[in-house]
Amino acid sequence: MDLNIKENKMSKYQEILDYIKWYQKEYPDKEGNSPTPIFEIMLFEYPNKEMIYGGIPSGLPDTGSRAHMGFYYELDTAIRAMNENWCDIHEGIYYAGFVLCQFPGLYSVVSTNQRIYFLWDKEKEGFFEAEEPKIFEHVAY
């Protein structure tokens, strides 16, 4: 597994894999099959606390422009797309984002155990895993 993820960051990766196993066991489809997750890439403009807080009366983070760039069926592929800035998803304006683990259905909610936070690294020209800001603690996408 060649993922550019530091050893101490692997816990978030493993947390998502554990969540997938749990979900597939608890929520099989009508035929009894395990549902297949997708790993969506969502990017936003503002990466730091001062910008995110932005004085929003609702208390929700102001992340500036936001884009749902696409998805993959494999977590490793989604992470590689972030690390390698596939198709220039940075676009010169997105500086942070998530890989979100979702299952089929309406009103899919992604909480902290189902996502990995990334920040843009100018020198490496890619998005790399970082500690998720506390402002997102109670936000589900």
DASULFEN-V333372 format. One record per run of one state. SS is the DSSP state (@ for helix, = for strand, . for the rest). FROM is the first residue (numbers start at 1). LEN is the number of residues. If there is no record, write none. Layout:
SS/FROM/LEN
SS/FROM/LEN
This chain:
./1/6
@/7/20
./27/11
=/38/7
./45/4
@/49/5
./54/12
=/66/7
./73/2
@/75/9
./84/2
@/86/3
./89/7
=/96/7
./103/9
@/112/3
=/115/7
./122/4
=/126/4
./130/4
@/134/3
./137/5
